[in-house]
Amino acid sequence: MGERLHPAAIAVYAADALRQGAFPLLVLLGLSLFGGGFDAEAALRGAMFAAIGTAVAALAGGFRWATTSYSLAGQTVRLRTGALSVKEVEIPFARVQAVDVQQGPTQRLFGVYRVDVQTGGGGEGGEIVLGALDRAEVERIRGLIGGVRALPETDSAAPERRLTGRRLALAAATSGQLGVLVPVAAAVAQMSQQVFDDPIEGERTIAGALPDGALGWILLAAGVLVLAWLLAALGTVVGFGGFAVRRERDELRIRRGLLQRRQATLRVNRVRAVRVVESLPRQALGLAALRVEVLGHAKEQAAAQTLFPLLRRDEVEPFLRELLPEMADALDGLAAPPPRALRRYALPPLAATALLAAAAALAASSPW
């Protein structure tokens, strides 16, 4: 039959359902409130939709909890989900590479944890995800699968490094995610212009205040860049707040996250390489981030592969010798590519940019 998750899983699953459906509802509500003046009837309809959505999410959470069970027997962890369409996943203990523990806002409210069971051949996330378990059950699972406690008491002898508030602020200010977030910021700026258009007069109440011509484009580009930088900085603070890494015997325990608190356990023998990542602003300041290439984590997000978010370049080797001596090595002594390799690095992006520019010019000059 299997065991049930903690009843708090109902709230966890309901919150997930609400989060997935909240964005379209918020967009519709925002357009109704600000698109053409306040509409009380539209606001009331939005509130009714929100109430109905909350009730449906609660029912969905209860149904999902009632149709989910797990077991640990016969050296195998099993998960069974669904009623009409049943899905079962079985993983032998010998194939389990990591059991990660997470605690989001909903889990913290009820004092439970999410457990991700990962294998070496898995992709992003765990192959088995248990949405809500209490502390005692988490420790029992980790003891059965890995032979260690999931939430150990503090060991003062174990080497540990923490990310200070000053380093976190510096990491946020020099985040390398700016290029990824520029399109997002541009889309947000475009949406804001559309939201504040006057549908009757056809005049913009915000964008119309910008000067026409080159100056207006310069201001818009600067605003998009500033917005992208702020989004990148906020993402870094939320993702790496409270970051700490500890070496315990043959394992690395990594804690991170301001809202979604995560505790990942990496076995040292799974680490295949350490990458030193230096974005353009960090190169100028002599800073770098450390990421690990781990068996089974190739498709994980960059934050999940981070060994330490920010170090001075001269701190990298001592850091590795303390926490990961198996991968410690000097960063100097690397030879630069020969000059003839320049065309291999420069020509492909230049050719792609030229083609895109030509296509954009043809599209802009087309009478259609």
N, C-alpha and C positions, 0 to 999 in steps of 0.2 A: 504493500500500500504506500509506504514512504511517509516522510514527515512533512508537516506543513511549515511554511515560513511563519515568522512572527506576524501577528495580526496587524501590526503597523504597516505591513506591506500593502494593505488596502489603501492607506493614505499615500504611500509612495507611488503606487501605480496610478492612483487618481491624479496626483500632482503631475506625473509624466503626461497623462492624457490631456490635462488642462494646458500644460506648457506647449504641447504640439498644436493645439487648436487656438491658443491665445492670440498669436500674432495676427492672423486674418481678422479676428474680431476686433482687436485694438485698432487696426487700420481702418476698418469700417466705422468704428466709433469715432476715431479722430477726424475722419473726413466729414462725418455728420455734424460734429461739433464745431469744426473750424473751417470747413470747406466753404460754407456760405452763411456763416452766422450760426448762432446757437439754435438748435432744433430740439425742443423738449420732447416731441413725439419720437424722434429718432433716438434720442438718449434713453427714453423709456424702453423702446424696443431693444436697444443694445443691452440694457440691464436685464430684460427678460431673457434674451439669448444667453447672457452670462449665467443667470440662475439655472436655466435649462441645461447649459453645458456643464455646470458644476454637478448637477444631479446625475447626468448621464456619466460623467467621469467617475463619480463615486460608485455607481452601479457597475461600471466596467472594471474598476479596481477590485471590488468585491468578487466579481466573477473570475477575474484573473487569479486572485489569491486562492479561491476555492478550487480552481482547476490546475494548480501548480503544486507539485510535491517533489521531494528529493530524498535520496538515501545514500548512505556510505556503508556498503557491505561487500564482502568478497573482494577487497582491495580494488573497488571501483566506486566512483562517484557518479550518480545518476540524477538526471533531471527530467521530469515529465510535465508537459504543459499542454493545455487545450482540452476541449471536451468533444466537439464534433470532429475537429481536425487535430489529432493527437501527435505531438512531437516529443520524441525521447532522445536524449543525448547521454552517452556513457563514455567515461574517460577512466582508464586504469590509473591507479596511483602512480605507477612507474612513468607514465607519460606526462604527468603534471610538472610543469616547469616553474610555476609561480602561483601563489594565492594572494591576490591583492585585496586590500581592504579600503573602502571608500565610505565617507560619511558626508552626505549633502545636507542642506538645511532641513529637509523633511526628516531624514534619518536622525539628525541631532535632536530634533524636537521630541522624538520618541525614544531616544537613547539606543538606537539600533545601528547596524552597519550593513553595507552592501559588500558582498564577497564575489570577486571575479576569479574563476579557476581557469588558468591559461596553460596551453600546451606549446611545445616548441614549434609546431607547424601552424599555429593560429595566426589570425590577422589582428585587426584592431579590436580591442576589448577582450573579454573572456569568452571562451566557448561555453562555459556554464556561468550564469549570473544569478546569484541569490540576492534578491532585492532588499531583504530585511531580516537580520538575525541579531540576537542579543550577544553580548560580549562572551558569555560562557560558551555559547554554541560556536562562535567564531574560533575561540581557542581550541575547542574540541576538534573542529574540522582541521585546523592547521596542525594540531598534534597528530591526527590520524594520517594526514596526507604527507606532511613534511617533517614530522617529528620535532617541531619547535612550536613555541607559543606565538600567536599572531600579534598580540599586543603586549610585548614584554615590559617588565619593569626596567627602570633606568639602570644602566650599568655604567658606572663612572669610568671603568677601565677601557671601555670600548671607544676607539677614536670616532669623533663626530665633528662635523663642520655645519654651522648654521649661517644662513644668509641674514646679515644685519639689515636694519631699516635703511641705513645709508646706502648700502650696496643695492638693496631692492629699488630705491629711488633712482640710483644711477643706471641700473639695468632697465628700468622703465623708460628713462630718458633716452637711452641708446638702443632701444629695441630695434631688431632687424626686420620687423614685420611691416614696416611702412609701405613697401612696394605692394604687398598683398592687400593692404587695407585702403589704398588710394581709390581703386574702383568702388569699394563699398562706400567710402566717404562721398565720392562723386554722385553715386546713386542716391544717398541720403540728401545731398544738397539739391539734386534735381527734384526729388519727391517733395522737399520743403517748398520749392518754388511753385510746384503744381498745387500743393495744398493751399497756399496763400494767394493763388490767383483769384481775382474777382470774376465770377462767372457772368455777371451782368455787364459790367463796364469793360471787361476784357483787359484790365490793367493790373499789373503786379503791384502788390502793396509793399513787398520787401525787395525783390530783385529790381524793381523799377527805381529804387533809390540809388542803385549803382550807376556810375557814369558809363556812357556808351563808348564803344571803341576799345582800343588796346588796354587802356587803364582798367576798364571793367573786367576784361578777361584776366588781367594780371591779379586783380583783387580776388576774383573767383578762384583762380588756381592757388593763390596763397591760402585762401580759406579752406579749400579742400585738403591741402597739405597739412595745415594745422589740425583740422579735424581728424585726419588719418593718424597723425602723430599722437593725438590725445587718445584715440581708440586703441592704438598699439600700446601706449603706456598703461592704460587702464587694464588691458588684457594681461600684461605682464604682472601687474600688481595682484590681480585676482588669481592668476595661475600659479604664481610663485610666492605668495605671501606665506610666511611661516615655514619656508623651505629649510630642511635639515637632512643630512645624509649621515648614516652611521654604518660602520663596518663591524659585523658580529660574526666571528669565525669565517665561514666561507660564503657569507651573504652580505649584500648591501641593502639596507633599509632606508628608503627615501620617503620623506613626508613633505607634502606641498599642498597649497590651495588655501585661499581665503574663505571662499564660500563652499566649494566642493572640496572637502579635505580628503586627500588621498594618501594611502600608505602602500607603497609598492615594495616587494621583496625580490631582489635579483640575485640569483646564484652567480658567484664569480666565474664559475666554469662556463656560463652561458655568454659571457661578455667576449665578443670577438674583436672589438676595436674601440678606441676612444678617439673621437673627433674634436678638434679644437676649432671652434667657429668664431670668426672675427668679422663682424659687419664693418662697413666703412667708417662710421663714427667711432666704433670701438678700436679699430686699428689705429686711429689718430691718438687715442688715449692709452694705448697699450693694454687693452682689456680683451677678454675672450670668454666664451661660454664653452662648457664641456658637455658633449653628448656621447652616448654609448651605443654601439651597434650590438644588439642583443638578439640571440636566437629566438625567433617567435615574435619579435617586436618590430619587424621591418615596416609594417604598415601603421604603426602607432603614430600619433601626432608628435611634433617636435618636443612639446613639453613633457610627454611621457618618456622620451628618450634622454632627458636632460640629467646629467650627473651633477652639475652645479651650474647655476644660472650666470654667475659673473665672478671672474677672477682676474687679477693682474697677470699679465703673460708670464712674469717671472715667478708667479705662485703656482703655476700649473704643475711643474715637475714635483715640487715638495708635496703638493696636495695628493698627487697620484701615489707617491711613495708612502704616504701615510694611510690612504684608504684603499688604493688599488695598486699595490706594488707590482702585480703581475703585468700591468700595462704601462708602468712608469718608463719614460724615456725623455731624452733631451729634445727640445723643439728646434734647436739650431742645427746647422750643418746640412740643411737641405739645399740642393742645387736648383737654380732657376732653369726653365725650359730654354732651349737654344733659340736664337733670334728667328730662325726660319720657321719656328712653330707659331709665330705671331699671326700669320695668315690663317692658320687653322682656328685660332680663337677669335680673330677679328672679322674675317670675311662672312661666316654664316650669319651672325646677328646683323651685320650691315646689310647683307642681301635681303634678309627677312624684313628689316625695317624699310628698305627701299621699296620692296614689293607692296607692303602695307600702305606706305605713303602714296605710291602711285594709284593703288586701288581707291584710297580715300579721295585723292584729287579727282579721279574719274567720276566717282559717285557724287562729289560736290558740284562738278561742272555739268552733270547730266541734266537735261531739261525735265526728266521725269522725277 
